[in-house]
Amino acid sequence: MTEPSALSSPAPSSSEASSQRPRSRRRRIMILAILAVFLLPLAVRAALHAAGAAPKSWRDADWSSIGSLPPAAAHPDARVLVLSGQTGGWKGVVAVHSWIVVKEQGAKSWSRFDVVGWGNPVRLNGWAPDGRWYGNPPIVIADVSGDAAQALIPRIREAVRTYQWANAGDYRVWPGPNSNTFVASVLRAVPELGVALPANAIGRDFRPGPYVGTSDSGTGLEASAFGVIGVKAGWVEGVELNLLGLVAGLDLRRPALKLPGWDRIGLDPLPDAVAAGR
C-alpha cells in the first residue's frame, strides 16, 4: 500500500510572488521614511547642541530675568502667560521646559508655576517670571491680558492646586509626568486659552492610560497610549505623529513642518511665539 504523501501548501504562483514584492518594498520604504523623519532631525540637533556653548551644569547656567515683563505694580491689568525655554544637558537636544505666569488685576507681584524633578514637584516663584532656562531665553506661547485673563486666573490656580502628580516622587523625566505634563494639564482645564505646547515639549501628551478624545486645545481629536505613541489632528495642534514622545507633523494654521527636537520650521512663528523681550 502506498503511503499518503504529506500535505503541503502549494507554492505561490509567479503572479502572487510578483504582487508581494511591491508590498514588501513599500513597507520597507515607509519604515525607512519614518526613521529618517524622526532620527535625522535629532542627529542634526545633537550635532549643533554639541558644537554650541551650552552650560555644562545647572550651576553654570544663567537663570536671570530677560527683562521683558514690567514690575507687577507698574502693570495693573491682569495677565496670563505660558512660556517655554530650551532645557539643558542631553535633554536640551530634544525638549523644552514649560511654565505658567499669572497676575491678577492690581496685584503687586507675578506668580510663576513650574514643576521640577526634585522635592515637591510644583513650585511657586522658584525663578523670575521671565527668567532664562539653562541660559536660554523663554518663548511666549500664550499671552492674555485684561478682563479675559482675570476670568481665567481662578481656574488656572485651581488646576495648579489639584494637579494630579504633585507629590514627591511623582515626577518622571520620560514619558511623564514632568513639567510639560503639568502645563498641558492646566491648558486642558482652561481650553479658552486656545493654545498647545510646542511639539518638543516632551511629556505634554502623557496620560495615565490610553486616551481617545478631544485634543488639548479643544479644536481637534487625539488618540494616545500613555503619551508614548499617538496621533492627533486639530486646528491648533495641526497633524502630529508621536513615537516615544518625539513628534513629527504639520502645522496647518500657520504652515510649517514639525520635527523632533525642533518644534516647528516655517516661514513665520506662531502668533504669540516670539522671543520674549524682542
Secondary structure, DSSP 8 states (H G I E B T S, - for coil): -------------HHHHHHHHHHHHHHHHHHHHHHHHHHHHHHHHHHHHHHS---SSGGGS---B-S-S--GGG--S-EEEEEEEE--GGGGGT-EEEEEEEE-TT-SS-EEEEE-SSSSSEEESSS-TTB-BTTB--EEEEEEEHHHHHHHHHHHHHHHHT-TT-STT---SSSSSSHHHHHHHHHHH-GGG-----TT-TTTT--SSEEEEE-TTSSEEEEEETTTEEEEEETTTEEEEEETTEEEEEETTTTEEEETTTEEEESS--SS-SBTT-
